[in-house]
Amino acid sequence: MVKKQSAPLFEGSEDDLRELLDREAARFNTPDFIAADPVQFPRRFDSLADIEIASLLASTVAWGNRKMICANINKMLALMEWAPAAYLLDKGYEDLPDMNIHRTFFARDLRAFLRGLYPIYSRHGSLHEFARAKGVGKAEHPAWALAAAINASLEEANRGHDDVNLSRCLPQNLRTTALKRLNMALRWLVRDDGIVDLGVWDVIKPSQLYIPLDVHVGDTSRELGLLSRNANDRRSVEELTATLRRFNPADPVIYDYALFSLGLPS
């Protein structure tokens, strides 16, 4: 049986498509977006270290129902008494009781992640300076270069701990992963238009960001003719972002807002 194709989201010229994407991005990239989105959590902090840690942890559990995601991020930060950097540097994570944090992410996974971040923050003071020291901004694919550097710290810090599954912290298969959650965190940290995203980093430019690709964004992009590949993997992220850079070379990931909104139930 041939699967019935749904009507395309868009039919028109490339200029028309860019106009649509610009319009939808502007419609959702507003302060009203913040209250129901995980980006609200890093925005609650003032210090760079707190913002970064909240961004990493919030994006790590950002899959599934948004209301549940936000409730569980709130629970996770409450465990740290809303002082994530101090909690990290005091190694408070070693005393975490066993519990579920979000779906398949448990206290042991949070402990492993923070254990791996400890040497980064104790030596560099921030993930931003760690990224600078590792030359992330000069890499061809900064997000994957940063993931590789963090993964090396995670592996070293968790050596000898048998209950650890580091893939719950960051993907380990960097050759193929879309790296959706870290790309989301980097959007928050790097984009600097002063509306939703925080723009607290300069080691990576907005032009170097990659689209956070999930099932919805992938399906919407294919319906718009922005993406030809069927898999939601690294090659698709690179293809889609390259297409979006044609429309806005300086800030291609602004269109994450448009791709989020298009195709949602009206």
C-alpha positions in Angstrom: 0.0 0.0 0.0 1.3 3.4 -0.9 1.4 5.8 2.0 -0.8 8.8 1.4 1.3 12.0 1.3 0.2 15.0 3.3 -0.2 18.3 1.6 3.1 20.3 1.6 3.4 23.2 4.1 4.6 25.5 1.4 4.6 26.0 -2.3 6.4 29.0 -3.8 9.8 30.5 -4.7 12.9 30.5 -2.5 12.3 34.2 -1.8 8.8 33.4 -0.7 10.1 30.6 1.6 12.6 32.9 3.2 9.8 35.5 3.8 7.7 32.7 5.5 10.6 31.6 7.7 11.4 35.2 8.7 7.8 35.9 9.5 7.4 32.7 11.6 10.7 33.3 13.4 9.7 36.8 14.3 6.3 35.5 15.5 7.8 33.1 18.0 11.1 34.8 18.9 9.5 37.0 21.5 9.5 37.3 25.3 6.2 35.5 25.4 8.0 32.3 24.2 10.1 32.1 27.4 7.6 31.2 30.0 6.7 27.7 28.6 10.1 26.8 27.3 13.2 25.3 29.0 15.2 28.5 28.1 13.4 30.1 31.1 15.8 28.3 33.5 19.2 29.6 32.5 17.5 33.0 32.2 16.9 32.9 36.0 20.6 33.2 36.8 23.1 36.1 36.6 26.5 34.4 36.8 28.0 32.8 33.7 28.7 29.5 35.4 25.2 29.2 36.7 23.7 30.1 33.3 25.9 27.5 31.6 25.3 24.7 34.0 21.5 25.4 33.9 21.7 25.4 30.1 23.5 22.1 29.9 21.2 20.4 32.4 17.9 21.8 31.0 18.8 20.9 27.5 19.9 17.4 28.5 16.4 16.5 29.7 14.5 18.6 27.0 12.7 15.8 25.2 9.0 14.8 25.5 6.2 16.9 26.8 7.3 20.5 27.4 5.2 20.9 30.6 6.8 17.8 32.1 10.2 18.9 30.9 9.9 22.2 32.7 8.6 20.6 35.9 11.5 18.2 36.0 14.1 20.9 35.3 12.6 22.8 38.2 12.9 19.7 40.4 16.5 19.2 39.3 17.6 22.7 40.0 15.8 22.7 43.3 18.0 19.8 44.3 20.9 22.2 43.9 19.1 24.9 45.9 19.1 27.0 42.8 22.9 27.5 43.0 24.2 25.0 40.4 27.8 26.3 40.2 28.2 26.2 44.0 26.6 22.8 44.2 28.9 21.5 41.5 32.1 22.9 43.1 31.0 21.6 46.6 30.5 18.2 45.0 27.0 18.1 46.4 26.1 15.6 43.6 27.9 12.8 45.4 25.2 12.8 48.1 22.3 12.7 45.7 19.7 10.1 46.7 18.5 7.6 44.1 15.6 9.1 42.1 14.2 9.6 38.7 14.9 13.1 37.3 13.2 12.9 33.9 12.0 9.8 32.1 15.2 7.7 31.5 17.5 10.3 33.2 18.2 9.4 36.8 20.1 10.8 39.8 23.1 8.6 38.8 23.1 10.2 35.4 23.0 13.7 36.9 25.8 12.7 39.2 27.9 11.4 36.4 27.4 14.6 34.4 28.3 16.9 37.2 31.2 14.7 38.1 32.5 15.3 34.6 31.9 19.0 34.7 33.7 19.5 38.0 37.3 19.5 36.6 36.1 21.9 33.8 34.8 24.4 36.3 37.5 23.9 38.9 40.2 24.5 36.3 38.6 27.0 33.9 35.9 28.8 35.9 33.4 28.5 33.0 32.5 26.3 30.1 33.2 29.3 27.9 36.8 29.5 28.9 37.1 25.7 28.6 35.8 26.0 25.1 38.3 28.7 24.4 41.2 26.7 25.7 40.1 23.7 23.6 39.9 25.9 20.4 36.3 25.1 19.9 35.6 28.4 18.1 38.2 27.6 15.5 36.8 24.1 14.8 34.9 23.4 11.6 32.0 22.0 13.6 32.2 23.8 17.0 29.3 22.0 18.7 30.8 18.5 18.0 34.2 19.7 19.0 32.8 20.9 22.3 30.9 17.7 22.9 34.1 15.7 22.3 36.0 17.8 24.8 33.3 17.5 27.5 33.0 13.7 26.8 36.7 13.3 27.4 36.2 15.0 30.8 33.2 12.9 31.6 35.0 9.7 30.8 38.1 10.6 32.9 36.0 11.8 35.9 33.7 8.7 35.9 36.4 6.1 35.4 35.8 3.3 38.0 32.2 4.1 38.5 30.2 1.1 37.4 26.7 2.6 37.4 27.5 5.2 34.7 26.0 5.5 31.2 27.6 8.5 29.8 25.3 8.6 26.7 22.6 9.9 29.1 24.7 13.0 29.6 25.9 13.6 26.0 25.8 11.4 22.9 28.9 9.3 22.5 28.5 8.6 18.7 29.7 12.0 17.6 30.2 11.0 14.0 26.5 10.4 13.5 24.5 12.2 16.3 22.4 15.3 15.5 23.6 16.6 18.9 20.2 18.2 19.3 20.3 19.0 23.0 23.8 20.6 23.0 23.0 22.5 19.9 19.9 23.9 21.8 22.1 24.9 24.7 24.5 26.6 22.4 21.7 28.5 20.8 20.7 29.8 24.2 24.3 30.7 25.1 25.5 32.2 21.8 22.6 33.9 20.0 22.6 37.5 21.0 19.6 39.4 19.7 18.5 40.1 23.3 15.0 38.6 23.0 14.8 34.9 24.1 18.4 33.6 23.9 20.9 34.9 26.3 24.0 35.6 24.2 26.6 35.3 26.9 29.3 33.6 24.8 31.6 35.1 22.2 33.9 32.1 21.7 31.4 30.8 19.1 29.6 33.2 16.7 25.9 32.8 15.9 27.0 32.1 12.3 28.7 28.9 13.6 25.7 27.4 15.3 23.8 24.4 14.0 20.1 23.8 14.1 18.8 21.7 17.0 17.2 18.9 14.9 14.5 16.7 16.4 11.7 14.7 14.7 9.3 17.7 14.4 11.9 20.1 13.0 13.1 17.4 10.6 9.6 16.6 9.4 8.7 20.3 9.0 12.0 20.9 7.1 11.3 18.1 4.7 7.8 19.4 4.0 9.2 22.8 3.3 11.9 21.4 0.9 14.7 22.5 3.2 16.0 19.0 3.9 16.3 16.0 1.5 17.6 13.3 3.9 15.2 11.0 5.8 17.4 10.4 8.9 17.6 12.9 11.7 21.3 12.7 12.1 24.5 14.8 11.9 24.5 14.9 8.1 21.0 16.1 8.1 21.8 18.8 10.6 24.7 19.9 8.4 22.5 19.9 5.3 19.6 21.8 6.9 21.9 24.4 8.5 23.7 25.0 5.2 20.4 25.6 3.6 19.3 28.0 6.3 22.6 29.9 6.0 21.6 30.8 2.5 18.7 32.8 4.0 20.6 34.3 6.9 24.4 33.6 6.9 25.0 35.5 10.1 22.3 33.9 12.2 20.9 30.7 10.6 19.6 29.2 13.8 17.0 32.1 14.2 14.9 29.8 12.0 14.7 27.2 14.8 11.8 29.3 16.0 10.1 29.1 12.6 10.6 25.4 12.3 9.3 24.9 15.8 6.1 26.8 15.0 5.4 25.6 11.5 3.4 22.3 11.4 2.2 22.7 15.0 -1.6 22.1 15.4 -3.4 25.4 15.0 
